[in-house]
Amino acid sequence: MTSNHNETEAGDADAMRDRAEAARGGVLATLRVQYPDVLADRGYRLLHPRSGDHYTGDRRHLVATCRSIANFAVGALADGPDWCRDAAEHGLRFLREAHRADGGGYHLVVDAEGDPVDRTRSAYGHAFVLLAFARAADAGLDGAAADLEATHQLIGERFRDDHGLLRSDCDPDWTEREPYRGQNANMHACEAYLAAYEATERSEYLDRARHVAETITVELAAETDGLLWEHYTDAWDHDFAYNGDEPRHQFRPPGYQPGHHAEWAKFLALLDRYEAAPPVSEKRGGREKGGGWYERGAELFDAAVEHGWTENGFVYTHEAGGSPIVGDRYGWALAEAIGASAALAERAAARGDDGDAERLDGWNRRLAVCTDLYRGPAGVWYEKRLAPEAGGGLVAPDPPGVEPDYHPLGAEYESYRSARLRGGE
C-alpha cells in the first residue's frame, strides 16, 4: 500500500514538472513573439496583434515600458536566453533616461527622443515602475536593486496616504489632481511589493503588500458583500457614482470587474505562499468568515466565475447582482484567471486539499482552452472581444498602448512557478 502511494506521488510530481516545463516554454514563446521586433532604437514599440507591425507614432507609455522590462526580466528568471536580459536592460536605460524626471518621479508619456508628452505623476504608473525594478533586481540586472529601493522611498514619500495606501495622480509639482482613490493602482502596488519581496526577502515589502491587500479585499469589501469596488473618495469611502456616465472608461469604469477579482485572487494566493500574517478582520460582506489569504483568494476567484464567466471569457463589468454593464470580454481578465487558478491550486495542494486542487486545475484547463480566441495571427493578444450583441469582433489596443502581453506572460509565469512547487522543485 505504501509503495503504491509513493509511486502515485512520484507520478504526480513528474506530471507537475512536465507542466512546469510546458509553462516555461509558454513564457519564452510569448517573449520570442516580441523579440527583437519590439525593440526600438530607444525603448520599446508595441506590435499589432493582426499584422505584427509596429504601431504608428512615437509615443511611449510608462506602463508599457515597465511591463516590457518586467516581461523580459521574467524571461531571465525562467532561465531564458541571454537576449531576455539584454532586452530588459534596453528598457531599463529608456526608463532611467527618458521617463525619469529631473525633479523626481516618472513622466507618464514621452516620445522616442525622451521628451515628455504627458508629465502626469501617475500612481498606477509608478506602481509599475516599482514592479519593473523589482523583477529586474530579482534577475540580477545592474543597478536595479538600488532603483528598487529609491522607487520604494519615492512612493512612500509622494503617493502613500494616511491610510497606508496610494493616493491619486499628481501634477509634476506633486499636487493631487482630484480627491480620488482607486483600488486598481493599489492592486498593482501590492503586486509590485510582492515582486520586491521575492527579489529581496525584505519583510517590509511583504508587510506593505499585506496591508494593501487587507484594506482593499477585506476591510473595504465588507461594505459590498465581499465584492471589490473600484472607486473611492480621498477618505476611502466608496464612490458608487464615480464615472457612472462612462461605462467604457479605459482605466476607471464603473461597476465590479471580474478580472480584478481574479487578479486579486492570485495575489492573495502569493500572500498565503509567503506566509504573510492572515487578515485580522474576519467579517466580510456582513457575515463572519474564518480562514486566511487562501480562503479569501478562493472566494474572489469564485466570485469572478459566478458573476463574470461566459464560456469564452469574462464580462468587463457588472452590477452588484451580476447583471453585465459592459459585456466585452477582455483578454487580460482571462489571463489573470489562468494565473489565479494555478496559484490557488498550488496552495490547495500544499494544504492537502486534493479536491479543491483538482477543481481549480479543471478551471485552469478550461480557461486555457479559450486563449486562442484572443491571440492574433502575429501571436500577440488582442485587447478584447466585443460582446456578442455587438458582433463579438476582436479589437486591438489604441496607441500608444500599455499591453505588451504582460498579462498572458504573467499567466504562464505563475503556472510555471506553481507547477514547480507542486513538483517538489
VOPAGU-2260 file (C-alpha; in pm, 1 decimal, decimal comma):
REM VOPAGU-2260
SITE   aa  ch    i         X         Y         Z
SITE  MET   A    0       0,0       0,0       0,0
SITE  THR   A    1     275,7     243,8      93,2
SITE  SER   A    2     468,7     156,3    -221,4
SITE  ASN   A    3     168,7     224,0    -445,6
SITE  HIS   A    4     104,1     552,3    -266,0
SITE  ASN   A    5     464,5     660,5    -314,7
SITE  GLU   A    6     451,0     565,4    -682,3
SITE  THR   A    7     137,8     777,4    -723,4
SITE  GLU   A    8     305,5    1074,0    -556,6
SITE  ALA   A    9     609,5    1031,1    -777,6
SITE  GLY   A   10     387,4    1020,5   -1085,1
SITE  ASP   A   11     206,3    1337,3    -975,9
SITE  ALA   A   12     539,0    1510,3    -917,3
SITE  ASP   A   13     662,1    1408,5   -1262,3
SITE  ALA   A   14     339,9    1539,4   -1418,8
SITE  MET   A   15     384,8    1871,4   -1239,1
SITE  ARG   A   16     742,2    1901,3   -1355,3
SITE  ASP   A   17     623,3    1839,2   -1711,3
SITE  ARG   A   18     357,2    2104,4   -1662,1
SITE  ALA   A   19     617,6    2346,5   -1531,5
SITE  GLU   A   20     839,6    2291,5   -1833,0
SITE  ALA   A   21     544,6    2348,2   -2067,2
SITE  ALA   A   22     455,8    2673,0   -1887,8
SITE  ARG   A   23     818,3    2786,1   -1905,5
SITE  GLY   A   24     800,8    2721,5   -2278,6
SITE  GLY   A   25     493,1    2942,7   -2287,7
SITE  VAL   A   26     682,9    3225,2   -2115,5
SITE  LEU   A   27     966,5    3208,9   -2365,7
SITE  ALA   A   28     737,2    3164,9   -2666,1
SITE  THR   A   29     547,7    3480,7   -2566,5
SITE  LEU   A   30     873,9    3672,6   -2541,7
SITE  ARG   A   31    1001,2    3528,8   -2868,3
SITE  VAL   A   32     698,0    3677,2   -3044,0
SITE  GLN   A   33     803,4    4015,7   -2904,9
SITE  TYR   A   34    1178,7    3990,4   -2956,7
SITE  PRO   A   35    1352,6    4151,8   -3138,3
SITE  ASP   A   36    1076,9    4341,3   -3323,3
SITE  VAL   A   37     951,9    4516,0   -3011,7
SITE  LEU   A   38    1288,7    4686,7   -2959,5
SITE  ALA   A   39    1326,1    5041,2   -3090,2
SITE  ASP   A   40    1642,7    5247,0   -3104,8
SITE  ARG   A   41    1533,4    5364,8   -2760,5
SITE  GLY   A   42    1271,1    5186,7   -2557,0
SITE  TYR   A   43    1005,5    4956,7   -2696,5
SITE  ARG   A   44     738,0    4972,0   -2966,9
SITE  LEU   A   45     418,1    4771,3   -2930,8
SITE  LEU   A   46     318,6    4527,7   -3204,1
SITE  HIS   A   47     -21,8    4497,9   -3368,6
SITE  PRO   A   48    -182,4    4158,5   -3299,0
SITE  ARG   A   49    -302,4    4111,0   -3657,2
SITE  SER   A   50      -1,4    4209,8   -3865,9
SITE  GLY   A   51     286,4    4217,9   -3620,0
SITE  ASP   A   52     372,1    4565,7   -3748,5
SITE  HIS   A   53     473,9    4841,6   -3510,2
SITE  TYR   A   54     210,9    5085,8   -3400,2
SITE  THR   A   55     248,9    5418,5   -3577,0
SITE  GLY   A   56     357,4    5721,9   -3376,8
SITE  ASP   A   57     645,6    5769,6   -3140,2
SITE  ARG   A   58     473,2    5793,5   -2801,6
SITE  ARG   A   59     598,6    5565,8   -2524,0
SITE  HIS   A   60     371,2    5497,7   -2226,4
SITE  LEU   A   61     531,9    5447,6   -1883,8
SITE  VAL   A   62     317,6    5142,8   -1809,4
SITE  ALA   A   63     413,2    4975,3   -2138,8
SITE  THR   A   64     783,0    5044,8   -2079,8
SITE  CYS   A   65     769,5    4899,0   -1729,4
SITE  ARG   A   66     561,5    4598,3   -1829,2
SITE  SER   A   67     805,7    4515,7   -2109,3
SITE  ILE   A   68    1101,0    4538,5   -1869,6
SITE  ALA   A   69     920,3    4311,1   -1624,9
SITE  ASN   A   70     836,8    4066,8   -1905,9
SITE  PHE   A   71    1192,9    4025,2   -2023,5
SITE  ALA   A   72    1322,9    4007,1   -1665,7
SITE  VAL   A   73    1077,4    3723,2   -1605,2
SITE  GLY   A   74    1228,7    3551,1   -1909,5
SITE  ALA   A   75    1568,2    3574,1   -1741,1
SITE  LEU   A   76    1419,0    3438,6   -1415,8
SITE  ALA   A   77    1282,4    3143,9   -1614,0
SITE  ASP   A   78    1637,8    3073,6   -1733,2
SITE  GLY   A   79    1566,4    3203,6   -2080,9
SITE  PRO   A   80    1820,2    3301,4   -2346,3
SITE  ASP   A   81    2066,0    3586,5   -2289,0
SITE  TRP   A   82    1856,4    3815,2   -2504,9
SITE  CYS   A   83    1596,8    3828,3   -2225,3
SITE  ARG   A   84    1847,5    4011,7   -2005,5
SITE  ASP   A   85    1963,2    4228,3   -2296,1
SITE  ALA   A   86    1607,3    4331,7   -2378,8
SITE  ALA   A   87    1528,4    4410,5   -2013,5
SITE  GLU   A   88    1844,9    4621,8   -1984,8
SITE  HIS   A   89    1746,2    4800,4   -2306,7
SITE  GLY   A   90    1419,4    4903,9   -2142,3
SITE  LEU   A   91    1584,2    5000,0   -1813,7
SITE  ARG   A   92    1802,6    5250,7   -1996,9
SITE  PHE   A   93    1496,0    5416,6   -2150,3
SITE  LEU   A   94    1309,6    5415,9   -1819,3
SITE  ARG   A   95    1601,2    5589,8   -1648,7
SITE  GLU   A   96    1696,9    5829,2   -1928,0
SITE  ALA   A   97    1359,6    5919,5   -2078,7
SITE  HIS   A   98    1073,3    5857,8   -1835,1
SITE  ARG   A   99    1261,3    5961,5   -1520,6
SITE  ALA   A  100    1207,3    6331,9   -1447,3
SITE  ASP   A  101    1480,2    6560,7   -1318,5
SITE  GLY   A  102    1261,2    6681,8   -1036,6
SITE  GLY   A  103    1167,2    6331,5    -921,3
SITE  GLY   A  104     917,0    6075,2   -1035,4
SITE  TYR   A  105     844,8    5948,2   -1385,1
SITE  HIS   A  106     666,5    6104,5   -1683,6
SITE  LEU   A  107     358,8    5910,9   -1793,9
SITE  VAL   A  108     415,7    5952,5   -2170,1
SITE  VAL   A  109     732,1    6051,8   -2358,0
SITE  ASP   A  110     831,1    6048,3   -2722,5
SITE  ALA   A  111    1102,8    5834,4   -2877,3
SITE  GLU   A  112    1363,4    6101,0   -2800,1
SITE  GLY   A  113    1264,7    6105,8   -2435,6
SITE  ASP   A  114    1086,5    6440,4   -2442,0
SITE  PRO   A  115     780,8    6442,9   -2214,8
SITE  VAL   A  116     438,6    6440,6   -2378,2
SITE  ASP   A  117     238,7    6390,1   -2057,3
SITE  ARG   A  118     410,3    6486,6   -1730,9
SITE  THR   A  119     146,6    6329,8   -1507,3
SITE  ARG   A  120     286,8    6158,6   -1199,6
SITE  SER   A  121      57,9    5856,7   -1217,8
SITE  ALA   A  122       6,9    5639,8    -910,1
SITE  TYR   A  123     -78,6    5346,5   -1138,0
SITE  GLY   A  124     230,3    5412,3   -1349,5
SITE  HIS   A  125     462,9    5436,5   -1050,4
SITE  ALA   A  126     335,7    5102,3    -920,7
SITE  PHE   A  127     465,9    4955,2   -1246,8
SITE  VAL   A  128     798,1    5135,5   -1207,9
SITE  LEU   A  129     832,5    4952,4    -876,1
SITE  LEU   A  130     739,3    4624,1   -1044,8
SITE  ALA   A  131     990,3    4674,4   -1326,6
SITE  PHE   A  132    1278,0    4739,4   -1089,9
SITE  ALA   A  133    1169,3    4451,6    -864,3
SITE  ARG   A  134    1170,5    4197,5   -1148,9
SITE  ALA   A  135    1497,5    4339,5   -1279,6
SITE  ALA   A  136    1655,6    4320,2    -934,2
SITE  ASP   A  137    1535,3    3962,2    -896,6
SITE  ALA   A  138    1706,7    3883,7   -1228,2
SITE  GLY   A  139    2027,6    4045,7   -1103,0
SITE  LEU   A  140    2038,3    4332,3   -1354,1
SITE  ASP   A  141    2288,5    4608,5   -1279,4
SITE  GLY   A  142    2159,2    4894,5   -1068,8
SITE  ALA   A  143    1808,3    4757,1   -1036,8
SITE  ALA   A  144    1828,8    4687,8    -664,2
SITE  ALA   A  145    1925,5    5049,0    -591,3
SITE  ASP   A  146    1648,6    5177,4    -818,8
SITE  LEU   A  147    1401,2    4946,3    -647,3
SITE  GLU   A  148    1484,6    5095,4    -308,1
SITE  ALA   A  149    1474,3    5451,7    -444,8
SITE  THR   A  150    1132,5    5392,1    -603,3
SITE  HIS   A  151    1004,7    5239,6    -281,7
SITE  GLN   A  152    1113,0    5554,7     -98,0
SITE  LEU   A  153     961,3    5778,6    -366,1
SITE  ILE   A  154     624,1    5605,0    -346,6
SITE  GLY   A  155     631,4    5623,4      31,6
SITE  GLU   A  156     703,8    5994,6      26,5
SITE  ARG   A  157     488,0    6105,6    -264,6
SITE  PHE   A  158     198,8    5862,7    -300,6
SITE  ARG   A  159     138,7    5687,7      32,4
SITE  ASP   A  160    -153,0    5848,0     214,3
SITE  ASP   A  161    -256,3    5848,0     579,4
SITE  HIS   A  162    -425,4    5508,5     530,6
SITE  GLY   A  163    -103,2    5349,0     405,9
SITE  LEU   A  164    -240,2    5325,2      51,1
SITE  LEU   A  165    -160,2    5501,9    -274,9
SITE  ARG   A  166    -330,0    5832,3    -344,2
SITE  SER   A  167    -425,8    5954,9    -690,0
SITE  ASP   A  168    -246,1    6107,2    -988,8
SITE  CYS   A  169     -45,5    6425,4    -942,6
SITE  ASP   A  170      90,8    6716,3   -1141,6
SITE  PRO   A  171     470,0    6744,3   -1179,0
SITE  ASP   A  172     481,2    6951,2    -856,5
SITE  TRP   A  173     304,5    6657,9    -679,0
SITE  THR   A  174     -23,3    6844,5    -637,8
SITE  GLU   A  175    -300,1    6586,2    -640,2
SITE  ARG   A  176    -532,9    6631,1    -936,5
SITE  GLU   A  177    -858,3    6514,5    -778,0
SITE  PRO   A  178    -982,5    6383,1    -441,4
SITE  TYR   A  179    -989,5    6026,4    -569,3
SITE  ARG   A  180    -858,0    5688,4    -455,0
SITE  GLY   A  181    -860,9    5376,9    -671,2
SITE  GLN   A  182    -822,7    5010,7    -594,4
SITE  ASN   A  183    -654,3    4942,0    -931,8
SITE  ALA   A  184    -336,4    5140,4    -861,7
SITE  ASN   A  185    -323,7    4987,8    -515,8
SITE  MET   A  186    -372,0    4635,8    -651,7
SITE  HIS   A  187     -69,6    4680,2    -876,1
SITE  ALA   A  188     124,9    4830,5    -587,0
SITE  CYS   A  189      50,1    4507,7    -398,8
SITE  GLU   A  190     178,6    4311,4    -697,2
SITE  ALA   A  191     495,7    4520,1    -707,2
SITE  TYR   A  192     557,5    4484,2    -333,9
SITE  LEU   A  193     520,7    4107,6    -366,5
SITE  ALA   A  194     775,8    4107,0    -651,1
SITE  ALA   A  195    1005,6    4325,1    -439,9
SITE  TYR   A  196     978,0    4072,9    -157,1
SITE  GLU   A  197    1061,8    3790,2    -396,9
SITE  ALA   A  198    1368,8    3983,2    -510,4
SITE  THR   A  199    1497,4    4084,0    -166,5
SITE  GLU   A  200    1318,0    3877,2     101,5
SITE  ARG   A  201    1278,1    4201,0     296,5
SITE  SER   A  202     979,1    4174,7     528,9
SITE  GLU   A  203     897,1    4544,1     480,1
SITE  TYR   A  204     784,9    4474,1     124,7
SITE  LEU   A  205     568,5    4180,6     228,1
SITE  ASP   A  206     415,5    4391,7     503,6
SITE  ARG   A  207     327,2    4664,2     253,1
SITE  ALA   A  208     166,4    4410,3      19,2
SITE  ARG   A  209     -26,6    4258,6     305,7
SITE  HIS   A  210    -156,5    4594,1     430,1
SITE  VAL   A  211    -285,6    4695,6      87,8
SITE  ALA   A  212    -446,2    4355,0      35,7
SITE  GLU   A  213    -621,8    4350,9     370,6
SITE  THR   A  214    -756,3    4703,8     332,3
SITE  ILE   A  215    -892,6    4653,1     -19,4
SITE  THR   A  216   -1005,5    4290,9     -19,1
SITE  VAL   A  217   -1121,3    4250,9     340,5
SITE  GLU   A  218   -1199,8    4576,3     517,0
SITE  LEU   A  219   -1348,0    4777,9     230,8
SITE  ALA   A  220   -1512,1    4471,9      74,9
SITE  ALA   A  221   -1708,8    4420,1     397,2
SITE  GLU   A  222   -1935,7    4703,5     280,9
SITE  THR   A  223   -2006,4    4549,5     -61,4
SITE  ASP   A  224   -2099,1    4191,6      26,5
SITE  GLY   A  225   -1743,7    4072,1     -26,3
SITE  LEU   A  226   -1709,8    4214,1    -378,9
SITE  LEU   A  227   -1440,8    4466,6    -472,6
SITE  TRP   A  228   -1549,1    4816,7    -569,0
SITE  GLU   A  229   -1310,1    5020,1    -783,8
SITE  HIS   A  230   -1353,0    5385,7    -681,3
SITE  TYR   A  231   -1328,0    5576,9    -355,1
SITE  THR   A  232   -1310,8    5928,1    -215,7
SITE  ASP   A  233    -986,6    6057,9     -68,1
SITE  ALA   A  234   -1119,6    5940,6     271,2
SITE  TRP   A  235   -1159,4    5586,9     130,2
SITE  ASP   A  236   -1537,1    5596,8     128,3
SITE  HIS   A  237   -1697,5    5406,4    -158,8
SITE  ASP   A  238   -1780,5    5636,8    -450,1
SITE  PHE   A  239   -2054,8    5443,6    -627,7
SITE  ALA   A  240   -2134,9    5731,9    -865,0
SITE  TYR   A  241   -1780,4    5777,9    -999,5
SITE  ASN   A  242   -1770,3    5770,1   -1381,8
SITE  GLY   A  243   -2124,1    5640,2   -1385,8
SITE  ASP   A  244   -2175,8    5800,5   -1724,5
SITE  GLU   A  245   -1856,5    5647,0   -1872,6
SITE  PRO   A  246   -1913,0    5269,2   -1864,5
SITE  ARG   A  247   -1632,8    5208,2   -2117,1
SITE  HIS   A  248   -1368,9    5422,9   -1949,8
SITE  GLN   A  249   -1028,6    5267,1   -2028,1
SITE  PHE   A  250    -892,0    5263,2   -1673,5
SITE  ARG   A  251   -1174,3    5365,2   -1438,2
SITE  PRO   A  252   -1507,7    5218,0   -1547,5
SITE  PRO   A  253   -1798,3    5197,6   -1302,7
SITE  GLY   A  254   -1911,4    4861,5   -1169,8
SITE  TYR   A  255   -1742,4    4547,1   -1044,2
SITE  GLN   A  256   -1469,2    4388,6   -1256,4
SITE  PRO   A  257   -1441,8    4007,0   -1253,9
SITE  GLY   A  258   -1090,5    4037,5   -1395,6
SITE  HIS   A  259    -974,8    4228,8   -1090,0
SITE  HIS   A  260   -1134,9    3975,0    -858,8
SITE  ALA   A  261    -929,7    3704,4   -1031,9
SITE  GLU   A  262    -616,1    3917,6   -1024,4
SITE  TRP   A  263    -652,8    3980,2    -653,2
SITE  ALA   A  264    -713,9    3608,2    -601,0
SITE  LYS   A  265    -368,6    3541,2    -746,4
SITE  PHE   A  266    -201,4    3794,7    -520,1
SITE  LEU   A  267    -376,1    3658,4    -211,1
SITE  ALA   A  268    -252,5    3310,6    -303,2
SITE  LEU   A  269     100,7    3453,6    -305,6
SITE  LEU   A  270      49,8    3610,9      37,4
SITE  ASP   A  271     -51,3    3265,2     157,8
SITE  ARG   A  272     254,1    3111,4     -11,5
SITE  TYR   A  273     488,0    3355,7     163,0
SITE  GLU   A  274     313,8    3301,7     497,2
SITE  ALA   A  275     207,1    3662,5     543,5
SITE  ALA   A  276      12,1    3719,3     862,9
SITE  PRO   A  277    -355,3    3640,0     795,4
SITE  PRO   A  278    -607,2    3923,9     776,9
SITE  VAL   A  279    -713,3    4049,8    1115,7
SITE  SER   A  280   -1071,1    4123,1    1017,1
SITE  GLU   A  281   -1280,4    3813,7     961,9
SITE  LYS   A  282   -1606,3    3994,9     891,6
SITE  ARG   A  283   -1679,9    4021,2     521,0
SITE  GLY   A  284   -1998,4    4106,0     341,5
SITE  GLY   A  285   -2197,1    4137,1     664,2
SITE  ARG   A  286   -2114,0    3782,2     773,4
SITE  GLU   A  287   -1841,9    3627,8     982,9
SITE  LYS   A  288   -1590,2    3427,6     783,2
SITE  GLY   A  289   -1290,5    3234,3     905,7
SITE  GLY   A  290    -972,9    3144,6     725,3
SITE  GLY   A  291    -686,1    3338,5     578,7
SITE  TRP   A  292    -543,2    3454,0     247,6
SITE  TYR   A  293    -604,2    3131,4      59,0
SITE  GLU   A  294    -969,3    3117,1     162,0
SITE  ARG   A  295   -1026,7    3480,5      72,2
SITE  GLY   A  296    -848,6    3433,6    -259,9
SITE  ALA   A  297   -1068,6    3134,0    -339,9
SITE  GLU   A  298   -1377,9    3342,4    -259,5
SITE  LEU   A  299   -1268,8    3612,9    -502,4
SITE  PHE   A  300   -1192,1    3362,4    -777,0
SITE  ASP   A  301   -1531,7    3200,1    -730,6
SITE  ALA   A  302   -1698,2    3543,4    -738,7
SITE  ALA   A  303   -1525,8    3621,2   -1069,7
SITE  VAL   A  304   -1653,7    3296,2   -1215,1
SITE  GLU   A  305   -2004,5    3331,6   -1073,9
SITE  HIS   A  306   -2063,2    3686,3   -1190,7
SITE  GLY   A  307   -1840,7    3716,3   -1494,2
SITE  TRP   A  308   -1769,3    3390,5   -1676,6
SITE  THR   A  309   -1942,6    3343,9   -2013,6
SITE  GLU   A  310   -1775,9    3031,0   -2162,5
SITE  ASN   A  311   -1544,9    3237,0   -2384,8
SITE  GLY   A  312   -1420,3    3499,0   -2141,5
SITE  PHE   A  313   -1524,9    3728,7   -1859,0
SITE  VAL   A  314   -1755,9    4026,2   -1895,8
SITE  TYR   A  315   -1575,3    4351,1   -1832,9
SITE  THR   A  316   -1803,3    4495,0   -1563,2
SITE  HIS   A  317   -2124,7    4405,1   -1385,2
SITE  GLU   A  318   -2371,2    4529,2   -1125,2
SITE  ALA   A  319   -2368,3    4400,9    -768,5
SITE  GLY   A  320   -2622,3    4132,3    -857,6
SITE  GLY   A  321   -2421,1    4010,4   -1155,0
SITE  SER   A  322   -2604,5    4185,0   -1440,2
SITE  PRO   A  323   -2346,8    4290,8   -1702,2
SITE  ILE   A  324   -2276,7    4659,5   -1754,7
SITE  VAL   A  325   -2020,3    4615,1   -2032,8
SITE  GLY   A  326   -2026,3    4267,2   -2182,2
SITE  ASP   A  327   -1698,3    4294,8   -2375,4
SITE  ARG   A  328   -1451,1    4016,0   -2293,5
SITE  TYR   A  329   -1101,4    4146,4   -2218,9
SITE  GLY   A  330    -804,9    3919,1   -2276,1
SITE  TRP   A  331    -624,9    4036,2   -1963,9
SITE  ALA   A  332    -910,5    3912,1   -1742,9
SITE  LEU   A  333    -886,6    3562,3   -1891,2
SITE  ALA   A  334    -509,7    3561,5   -1841,6
SITE  GLU   A  335    -537,1    3669,1   -1478,2
SITE  ALA   A  336    -789,3    3394,5   -1407,5
SITE  ILE   A  337    -546,1    3139,4   -1552,8
SITE  GLY   A  338    -269,3    3260,3   -1322,7
SITE  ALA   A  339    -504,4    3275,4   -1025,0
SITE  SER   A  340    -633,4    2921,8   -1072,5
SITE  ALA   A  341    -275,3    2790,8   -1097,3
SITE  ALA   A  342    -163,2    2971,1    -782,0
SITE  LEU   A  343    -472,4    2874,6    -582,9
SITE  ALA   A  344    -445,5    2510,9    -694,3
SITE  GLU   A  345     -85,8    2506,4    -569,5
SITE  ARG   A  346    -193,5    2642,5    -230,9
SITE  ALA   A  347    -480,0    2391,2    -209,9
SITE  ALA   A  348    -236,5    2108,1    -284,0
SITE  ALA   A  349       4,5    2241,3     -21,7
SITE  ARG   A  350    -279,3    2216,0     230,0
SITE  GLY   A  351    -356,6    1861,1     124,9
SITE  ASP   A  352    -693,7    1967,2     -14,3
SITE  ASP   A  353    -681,2    1747,5    -323,8
SITE  GLY   A  354   -1047,3    1805,7    -408,5
SITE  ASP   A  355   -1011,4    2182,6    -432,1
SITE  ALA   A  356    -680,3    2149,7    -614,1
SITE  GLU   A  357    -848,4    1926,4    -871,2
SITE  ARG   A  358   -1139,2    2169,4    -909,0
SITE  LEU   A  359    -902,7    2462,0    -964,9
SITE  ASP   A  360    -689,7    2259,0   -1205,7
SITE  GLY   A  361   -1007,3    2193,2   -1400,1
SITE  TRP   A  362   -1076,7    2564,6   -1422,6
SITE  ASN   A  363    -718,2    2626,6   -1529,3
SITE  ARG   A  364    -757,0    2386,0   -1822,3
SITE  ARG   A  365   -1097,9    2523,4   -1912,6
SITE  LEU   A  366    -968,0    2879,4   -1919,7
SITE  ALA   A  367    -654,2    2791,3   -2112,2
SITE  VAL   A  368    -863,3    2646,2   -2395,6
SITE  CYS   A  369   -1000,8    2997,2   -2460,8
SITE  THR   A  370    -666,9    3169,5   -2514,3
SITE  ASP   A  371    -672,2    3115,2   -2891,4
SITE  LEU   A  372    -984,5    3331,4   -2904,7
SITE  TYR   A  373    -771,9    3633,3   -2810,8
SITE  ARG   A  374    -441,2    3564,9   -2984,6
SITE  GLY   A  375    -394,1    3740,0   -3317,8
SITE  PRO   A  376    -226,0    3599,7   -3631,5
SITE  ALA   A  377     100,9    3767,4   -3528,6
SITE  GLY   A  378      93,1    3581,6   -3195,3
SITE  VAL   A  379      19,0    3894,1   -2990,1
SITE  TRP   A  380    -305,1    3909,6   -2791,7
SITE  TYR   A  381    -587,2    4140,8   -2889,2
SITE  GLU   A  382    -721,1    4371,0   -2618,7
SITE  LYS   A  383   -1072,0    4228,4   -2618,3
SITE  ARG   A  384   -1361,9    4065,4   -2798,5
SITE  LEU   A  385   -1677,6    4270,4   -2823,6
SITE  ALA   A  386   -1991,0    4138,9   -2655,7
SITE  PRO   A  387   -2195,0    3901,2   -2875,2
SITE  GLU   A  388   -2470,3    4159,8   -2918,3
SITE  ALA   A  389   -2204,9    4395,3   -3062,8
SITE  GLY   A  390   -2081,0    4130,8   -3307,2
SITE  GLY   A  391   -1814,1    3962,8   -3097,2
SITE  GLY   A  392   -1532,3    4105,1   -3308,5
SITE  LEU   A  393   -1170,9    4136,6   -3197,9
SITE  VAL   A  394   -1038,5    4479,8   -3100,8
SITE  ALA   A  395    -672,3    4580,8   -3092,3
SITE  PRO   A  396    -539,3    4833,7   -2837,7
SITE  ASP   A  397    -532,0    5201,1   -2929,2
SITE  PRO   A  398    -185,7    5359,7   -2944,7
SITE  PRO   A  399      32,2    5418,6   -2755,0
SITE  GLY   A  400     -96,9    5108,7   -2575,1
SITE  VAL   A  401       0,6    4962,7   -2237,7
SITE  GLU   A  402     -23,3    4586,3   -2302,1
SITE  PRO   A  403     289,9    4413,2   -2437,9
SITE  ASP   A  404     141,7    4070,6   -2349,4
SITE  TYR   A  405     222,5    4131,5   -1983,4
SITE  HIS   A  406     -96,4    3956,5   -1867,0
SITE  PRO   A  407     -57,1    3642,0   -2082,6
SITE  LEU   A  408     308,0    3613,9   -1984,3
SITE  GLY   A  409     214,5    3657,8   -1619,0
SITE  ALA   A  410     -31,2    3369,3   -1650,1
SITE  GLU   A  411     239,8    3143,2   -1792,7
SITE  TYR   A  412     492,8    3253,6   -1531,6
SITE  GLU   A  413     261,8    3183,9   -1238,8
SITE  SER   A  414     164,5    2849,5   -1393,3
SITE  TYR   A  415     537,3    2770,7   -1419,0
SITE  ARG   A  416     612,7    2867,3   -1059,2
SITE  SER   A  417     308,5    2692,5    -915,2
SITE  ALA   A  418     373,9    2368,2   -1103,6
SITE  ARG   A  419     739,7    2368,7    -995,6
SITE  LEU   A  420     636,2    2395,9    -631,5
SITE  ARG   A  421     388,8    2110,9    -672,1
SITE  GLY   A  422     661,8    1907,3    -842,9
SITE  GLY   A  423     893,9    1945,4    -547,6
SITE  GLU   A  424    1131,9    2198,0    -702,6
